[in-house]
Amino acid sequence: AFAQYAFNKSHSTCYAFVAYQTAYLKAHYPGEYMSGVLTNNVSNIEKISFFMEECQRIGVPVLGPDINESSHNFAVNKKGQIRFGMGAIKGVGESASMEIIRERQENGPYKNIFDLTKRTNLRSVSKKTLENLAKAGAFDFDPTYHRAQYISEAEGNNTGIDLAVRYGARYQENQSSNQSSLFGGSSGVNISEPKLPATEHYGTLEECRMEKEVVGIFISKHPLDIYKVEAKYIATAQCNELVNTEAYKGKTYFVAGMITSCTNLMSKTGSAFAKFSLEDYSGSHEFMLFGKDFDQHRGSLYKENFVMMKITAEKKKWGNMEYEIKILSIEKLEDAMKKYIKCLEITLNAEVLEKYFTDNLEKLLTDEEGDLPLNIIVCDYVNKLRVDFSADKKIKVTPALITKLDKESIEFKVHLN
């Protein structure tokens, strides 16, 4: 009798009330609510990735760390955007982040890394702390320098971080000596800020690699961004879905991503096989290749290779009749565009046709010339009329073009072969 009433109804009442409260917060204070959820799961990278995707879905941007906006935990800035917490960066302890925040609150935002090192306690904000902050992009607010200038070694094996720490230590030492002077006057020594070494910018892949090193996930960008069109419009499966292998039986699917690790192994019978991980926007999945399949695709199995894989699910040859992912083909992701995308179709409303042709559409397509056909459909939704055109211009479907079309709210569809 107790189980029929007290346990079930009391629990359902409590859960309903909590569900109502959280739904209210998420609906009316999405930034604050999601920053709380992210902070609560900061030690679980997989959950952080999941909740960052949810933030993107509900239109709340999650920005990388910034020494002028970040708190120790995830927090909302004045624009309603969520800032990555400095405490989520490896090597940035609570004492370091609280020292940076304390000084910022008392004396205003930092102008650059030199302003930070001369104002904060360098025993708390160490060289390693600054390096990891730079790798995570916490100094990107300063347009004067880029990440490579903080981290890369220049003449004398000095990095930009080394120069900044030395400058800050000398400045603080000079200030301390002035204050302890017998006559209380200034020595008049002016320590000027040094210039960070001139180096080449890091590539997207290198910056992504560093972000993952110090945070565990990609923050400001994803290595797959350069193949965003292929990943979104050709791939029909995502890595985080592949755990349910039986769902893929009897059909073929495409999955696109970057190989993040690969290990060549030897079985007990002396046969070579490989174990590798593929990562896309949703997460990662581990694959195995044996026998002829391994021999056929071993040339594609190396770290940071972007691939499109055709897969299906088959019953395991051994064991309890479970299903496993079977790799049918592996090809370079850069070749997928020509092979699988047939054309781009744009649909225009007849009411705004003149506006699009004269002002927007031609400008949008000017820099996107390529080899793919462009089809334009003009619809009169009031009179239920439709006219199809094949444009003379051929284009390339790029992430930049997709972004432009989305921004202008132009309806489009990518057709596959």
C-alpha positions as CSV (number, residue, x, y, z in Angstrom):
1,A,0.0,0.0,0.0
2,F,2.9,2.4,0.8
3,A,4.5,1.7,-2.6
4,Q,1.3,2.3,-4.4
5,Y,0.8,5.8,-2.9
6,A,3.6,7.4,-0.9
7,F,6.6,6.6,-3.0
8,N,5.2,6.9,-6.5
9,K,3.0,10.0,-6.0
10,S,5.5,11.9,-3.8
11,H,8.3,11.3,-6.3
12,S,6.2,12.3,-9.3
13,T,5.1,15.4,-7.6
14,C,8.7,16.4,-6.7
15,Y,9.9,15.7,-10.2
16,A,7.0,17.6,-11.8
17,F,7.7,20.6,-9.6
18,V,11.5,20.6,-10.4
19,A,10.7,20.1,-14.1
20,Y,8.4,23.2,-13.9
21,Q,11.1,25.3,-12.2
22,T,13.9,24.3,-14.6
23,A,11.6,24.8,-17.6
24,Y,10.7,28.3,-16.4
25,L,14.4,29.2,-15.9
26,K,15.4,27.8,-19.3
27,A,12.6,29.7,-21.0
28,H,13.0,33.1,-19.3
29,Y,16.7,33.0,-18.3
30,P,18.3,30.7,-20.8
31,G,21.9,32.1,-20.5
32,E,21.9,32.0,-16.7
33,Y,20.3,28.5,-16.6
34,M,22.6,26.9,-19.2
35,S,25.7,28.5,-17.6
36,G,24.6,26.8,-14.3
37,V,24.2,23.5,-16.1
38,L,27.6,23.8,-17.7
39,T,29.3,24.7,-14.4
40,N,27.6,21.7,-12.7
41,N,29.0,19.3,-15.4
42,V,32.4,21.0,-15.8
43,S,34.3,17.7,-14.9
44,N,32.4,15.7,-17.6
45,I,33.7,16.7,-21.1
46,E,31.1,14.6,-22.9
47,K,28.2,16.3,-21.1
48,I,29.8,19.7,-21.6
49,S,29.9,19.1,-25.4
50,F,26.2,17.9,-25.2
51,F,25.1,21.0,-23.3
52,M,27.1,23.4,-25.6
53,E,25.2,21.9,-28.5
54,E,21.9,22.6,-26.6
55,C,23.0,26.2,-26.1
56,Q,23.6,26.5,-29.8
57,R,20.2,25.0,-30.5
58,I,18.3,27.5,-28.3
59,G,20.4,30.4,-29.6
60,V,22.6,31.1,-26.6
61,P,26.3,31.5,-27.8
62,V,29.0,29.9,-25.7
63,L,32.2,32.0,-26.1
64,G,35.7,31.0,-25.2
65,P,37.5,32.2,-22.1
66,D,38.4,35.9,-21.9
67,I,40.4,37.4,-19.0
68,N,38.2,40.5,-19.1
69,E,34.9,38.7,-19.0
70,S,35.3,35.2,-17.7
71,S,34.6,34.2,-14.1
72,H,36.0,31.1,-12.5
73,N,32.9,29.2,-13.6
74,F,30.7,29.6,-16.6
75,A,28.9,32.9,-16.5
76,V,26.7,35.2,-18.6
77,N,28.0,38.5,-19.9
78,K,26.1,41.7,-20.4
79,K,25.0,40.6,-23.9
80,G,23.4,37.4,-22.6
81,Q,26.2,35.2,-24.0
82,I,27.9,32.5,-21.9
83,R,31.6,32.9,-21.2
84,F,33.7,29.8,-20.7
85,G,35.0,29.8,-17.1
86,M,38.8,30.1,-16.5
87,G,38.4,27.3,-13.9
88,A,37.6,24.9,-16.8
89,I,41.1,25.4,-18.3
90,K,43.7,22.9,-17.2
91,G,46.5,24.4,-15.1
92,V,44.4,27.5,-14.2
93,G,43.6,26.9,-10.6
94,E,41.1,28.7,-8.4
95,S,43.8,30.9,-6.9
96,A,44.9,32.1,-10.3
97,S,41.5,32.8,-11.7
98,M,40.3,34.5,-8.5
99,E,43.4,36.8,-8.5
100,I,42.7,37.8,-12.1
101,I,39.1,38.5,-11.3
102,R,39.9,40.4,-8.1
103,E,42.3,42.8,-9.8
104,R,39.9,43.3,-12.7
105,Q,37.0,44.2,-10.4
106,E,39.1,46.6,-8.3
107,N,41.0,48.4,-11.1
108,G,39.2,47.7,-14.4
109,P,39.7,45.5,-17.4
110,Y,43.1,44.5,-18.7
111,K,44.6,46.3,-21.8
112,N,46.8,43.3,-22.8
113,I,48.9,40.6,-21.4
114,F,51.5,43.1,-20.1
115,D,48.9,44.9,-18.2
116,L,47.9,41.6,-16.6
117,T,51.4,40.6,-15.5
118,K,52.2,44.0,-14.0
119,R,49.0,44.1,-12.0
120,T,48.5,40.6,-10.7
121,N,50.4,38.5,-8.2
122,L,52.7,36.4,-10.4
123,R,53.0,33.8,-7.7
124,S,49.4,32.9,-8.3
125,V,49.3,33.7,-12.0
126,S,52.3,31.7,-13.1
127,K,53.9,31.2,-16.5
128,K,52.1,27.9,-17.0
129,T,48.8,29.5,-16.2
130,L,49.4,32.2,-18.8
131,E,50.4,29.7,-21.4
132,N,47.2,27.7,-20.9
133,L,45.1,30.9,-20.9
134,A,46.8,31.8,-24.3
135,K,46.2,28.4,-25.7
136,A,42.5,28.6,-24.8
137,G,42.2,32.0,-26.4
138,A,41.8,34.1,-23.3
139,F,44.0,36.9,-24.8
140,D,42.3,36.9,-28.2
141,F,40.5,40.2,-27.2
142,D,43.7,42.0,-27.9
143,P,44.0,42.4,-31.7
144,T,47.6,43.5,-31.5
145,Y,48.8,40.0,-31.1
146,H,47.8,36.4,-32.0
147,R,48.1,33.1,-30.2
148,A,51.4,32.0,-31.8
149,Q,53.2,35.1,-30.5
150,Y,52.5,34.2,-26.9
151,I,53.6,30.6,-27.2
152,S,56.1,30.2,-30.1
153,E,59.8,30.5,-29.2
154,A,61.7,33.4,-30.9
155,E,65.3,34.5,-30.6
156,G,67.0,33.3,-27.4
157,N,64.4,30.6,-27.0
158,N,62.0,33.1,-25.4
159,T,58.3,33.0,-25.9
160,G,55.9,35.9,-25.6
161,I,54.8,34.6,-22.2
162,D,58.5,34.7,-21.0
163,L,58.7,38.4,-22.1
164,A,55.4,39.2,-20.4
165,V,56.3,37.5,-17.1
166,R,59.8,39.2,-17.0
167,Y,58.2,42.6,-17.7
168,G,55.6,42.1,-15.0
169,A,58.2,41.0,-12.5
170,R,60.5,44.0,-13.2
171,Y,57.6,46.4,-13.1
172,Q,56.4,45.2,-9.7
173,E,60.0,45.1,-8.4
174,N,60.5,48.7,-9.5
175,Q,57.2,49.8,-7.9
176,S,58.1,48.0,-4.7
177,S,61.6,49.7,-4.5
178,N,60.0,53.1,-5.1
179,Q,57.6,52.6,-2.2
180,S,60.3,51.5,0.1
181,S,62.7,54.3,-0.8
182,L,64.0,56.3,2.2
183,F,62.8,59.6,0.9
184,G,59.6,58.1,-0.7
185,G,60.3,59.6,-4.1
186,S,60.2,57.8,-7.4
187,S,63.4,56.6,-9.1
188,G,62.1,57.9,-12.4
189,V,62.9,54.6,-14.1
190,N,60.3,54.0,-16.9
191,I,59.9,50.3,-17.9
192,S,58.4,50.2,-21.4
193,E,56.3,47.3,-22.6
194,P,58.3,44.9,-24.9
195,K,57.0,43.7,-28.2
196,L,56.0,40.1,-28.6
197,P,58.1,38.1,-31.2
198,A,56.8,38.3,-34.8
199,T,55.7,34.8,-35.9
200,E,53.3,33.2,-38.3
201,H,49.7,32.7,-37.3
202,Y,48.7,29.2,-36.2
203,G,46.5,27.3,-38.6
204,T,42.9,26.4,-37.6
205,L,43.9,22.8,-36.9
206,E,46.8,23.9,-34.6
207,E,44.5,26.3,-32.6
208,C,41.9,23.6,-32.3
209,R,44.5,21.1,-31.1
210,M,45.7,23.5,-28.4
211,E,42.1,24.3,-27.2
212,K,41.4,20.6,-26.8
213,E,44.8,20.1,-25.0
214,V,43.9,22.6,-22.2
215,V,40.1,22.3,-22.1
216,G,39.3,18.9,-23.5
217,I,37.0,20.2,-26.3
218,F,37.1,22.5,-29.2
219,I,35.8,26.0,-28.2
220,S,36.1,28.8,-30.7
221,K,36.1,26.6,-33.8
222,H,36.1,23.0,-34.9
223,P,38.6,21.3,-37.2
224,L,35.7,20.1,-39.3
225,D,34.5,23.6,-40.0
226,I,36.4,23.7,-43.3
227,Y,34.3,20.7,-44.4
228,K,31.1,21.9,-42.8
229,V,29.0,21.5,-46.0
230,E,30.1,17.9,-46.5
231,A,29.6,17.1,-42.9
232,K,26.1,18.6,-42.8
233,Y,24.6,17.7,-46.2
234,I,26.3,14.5,-47.2
235,A,26.8,12.7,-43.9
236,T,23.7,10.8,-42.8
237,A,25.0,9.5,-39.4
238,Q,26.8,11.1,-36.5
239,C,29.5,9.5,-34.3
240,N,27.5,9.8,-31.1
241,E,24.6,7.8,-32.6
242,L,26.8,4.8,-33.6
243,V,26.6,3.1,-30.2
244,N,23.1,1.8,-31.3
245,T,24.6,-0.4,-34.0
246,E,21.5,-2.4,-34.7
247,A,19.8,0.8,-36.0
248,Y,22.1,0.7,-39.0
249,K,21.5,-2.8,-40.1
250,G,20.4,-3.4,-43.7
251,K,21.2,0.2,-44.9
252,T,24.2,2.2,-45.8
253,Y,25.1,5.5,-44.2
254,F,27.8,8.2,-44.5
255,V,29.7,9.5,-41.5
256,A,32.3,12.4,-41.8
257,G,35.0,13.5,-39.4
258,M,38.6,13.7,-38.5
259,I,40.7,10.7,-37.3
260,T,42.0,11.7,-33.9
261,S,43.9,8.6,-33.0
262,C,45.0,5.4,-34.7
263,T,46.8,2.3,-33.4
264,N,48.1,-0.6,-35.5
265,L,47.9,-3.8,-33.6
266,M,48.6,-7.5,-34.0
267,S,46.2,-10.3,-33.2
268,K,47.1,-13.5,-31.4
269,T,47.0,-15.3,-34.8
270,G,49.5,-12.8,-36.2
271,S,47.1,-10.8,-38.3
272,A,47.4,-7.0,-38.4
273,F,44.4,-4.9,-37.5
274,A,43.8,-1.2,-36.6
275,K,41.8,0.6,-33.9
276,F,41.1,4.3,-34.6
277,S,38.8,7.1,-33.4
278,L,36.8,9.4,-35.7
279,E,35.5,12.7,-34.3
280,D,32.7,14.9,-35.7
281,Y,30.6,17.7,-34.2
282,S,28.6,15.3,-32.1
283,G,31.5,13.5,-30.5
284,S,33.8,10.5,-31.3
285,H,33.5,6.8,-32.0
286,E,36.0,4.0,-32.1
287,F,36.2,1.7,-35.1
288,M,38.1,-1.5,-35.8
289,L,39.4,-2.8,-39.1
290,F,40.6,-6.4,-39.7
291,G,41.9,-8.5,-42.5
292,K,41.2,-7.4,-46.1
293,D,39.4,-4.3,-44.9
294,F,42.5,-3.2,-43.0
295,D,44.7,-3.9,-46.0
296,Q,42.4,-1.9,-48.3
297,H,42.1,1.2,-46.1
298,R,45.3,1.3,-44.1
299,G,46.6,4.2,-46.2
300,S,43.8,6.4,-44.9
301,L,44.3,5.6,-41.3
302,Y,46.5,8.4,-39.9
303,K,45.9,11.1,-37.3
304,E,44.2,14.3,-38.4
305,N,43.0,12.9,-41.7
306,F,39.6,14.2,-42.7
307,V,37.5,11.3,-44.1
308,M,34.1,10.3,-45.3
309,M,33.2,6.7,-44.4
310,K,30.4,4.6,-45.9
311,I,29.2,2.2,-43.2
312,T,26.5,-0.3,-42.4
313,A,25.8,-2.8,-39.6
314,E,26.3,-6.5,-39.7
315,K,25.9,-9.3,-37.2
316,K,29.1,-10.2,-35.4
317,K,30.8,-13.4,-36.7
318,W,31.4,-14.5,-33.1
319,G,29.5,-13.9,-29.9
320,N,25.9,-13.4,-29.1
321,M,24.6,-12.3,-32.5
322,E,25.0,-8.6,-31.7
323,Y,25.5,-6.1,-34.5
324,E,28.8,-4.3,-35.3
325,I,29.6,-1.4,-37.6
326,K,31.1,-2.5,-40.9
327,I,33.2,0.0,-42.9
328,L,32.5,-0.3,-46.6
329,S,34.7,2.6,-47.9
330,I,36.9,5.4,-46.7
331,E,37.7,8.4,-48.8
332,K,39.1,11.9,-48.4
333,L,36.6,14.4,-47.3
334,E,37.9,17.0,-49.7
335,D,36.8,14.7,-52.6
336,A,33.3,14.2,-51.3
337,M,32.0,17.6,-52.6
338,K,32.6,16.7,-56.3
339,K,31.5,13.1,-55.9
340,Y,28.2,13.5,-54.0
341,I,26.8,17.0,-54.3
342,K,24.8,17.4,-57.5
343,C,23.6,21.0,-57.4
344,L,22.4,23.8,-55.2
345,E,18.7,24.8,-55.4
346,I,17.6,28.3,-54.3
347,T,13.9,29.1,-53.8
348,L,12.7,32.7,-54.0
349,N,9.4,34.3,-53.2
350,A,8.0,36.1,-56.2
351,E,7.0,39.1,-54.0
352,V,10.7,39.9,-53.2
353,L,12.1,38.7,-56.4
354,E,13.3,42.1,-57.6
355,K,14.9,42.8,-54.3
356,Y,16.9,39.6,-54.2
357,F,18.1,39.8,-57.8
358,T,19.1,43.5,-57.8
359,D,20.5,43.8,-54.3
360,N,21.3,40.5,-52.7
361,L,21.5,37.3,-54.8
362,E,24.1,38.5,-57.3
363,K,26.3,39.8,-54.6
364,L,26.1,36.6,-52.6
365,L,27.1,34.5,-55.5
366,T,29.8,36.7,-56.9
367,D,32.7,35.2,-55.0
368,E,31.4,31.6,-55.1
369,E,32.1,30.5,-58.7
370,G,32.8,26.8,-59.1
371,D,31.7,23.7,-61.0
372,L,28.2,22.9,-59.5
373,P,25.0,23.8,-61.2
374,L,22.7,26.4,-59.7
375,N,19.0,26.0,-59.9
376,I,16.6,28.8,-59.0
377,I,12.9,28.3,-58.2
378,V,10.6,31.3,-58.1
379,C,7.4,30.7,-56.2
380,D,4.2,32.7,-56.1
381,Y,2.7,31.3,-53.0
382,V,-0.5,33.4,-53.3
383,N,-1.5,32.1,-56.8
384,K,0.3,28.7,-56.2
385,L,2.6,29.2,-59.2
386,R,6.2,27.9,-59.6
387,V,8.8,28.5,-62.2
388,D,12.2,26.7,-62.4
389,F,15.3,28.2,-63.9
390,S,18.8,26.8,-64.6
391,A,21.2,29.6,-64.0
392,D,24.2,30.1,-66.3
393,K,26.4,30.7,-63.3
394,K,28.1,27.6,-61.7
395,I,29.1,27.8,-58.1
396,K,30.8,26.1,-55.3
397,V,28.9,25.3,-52.1
398,T,31.1,26.6,-49.3
399,P,30.5,27.2,-45.6
400,A,30.7,31.0,-46.3
401,L,27.9,30.7,-48.9
402,I,25.7,28.7,-46.6
403,T,26.2,31.3,-43.9
404,K,25.3,34.1,-46.3
405,L,22.1,32.3,-47.4
406,D,21.1,31.6,-43.9
407,K,21.7,35.2,-42.9
408,E,19.5,36.5,-45.7
409,S,16.8,33.9,-44.9
410,I,17.0,32.6,-48.4
411,E,15.5,29.1,-48.8
412,F,17.9,26.6,-50.3
413,K,18.5,22.9,-50.7
414,V,21.6,20.9,-51.5
415,H,20.8,18.0,-53.9
416,L,23.0,14.8,-53.8
417,N,23.8,12.4,-56.6
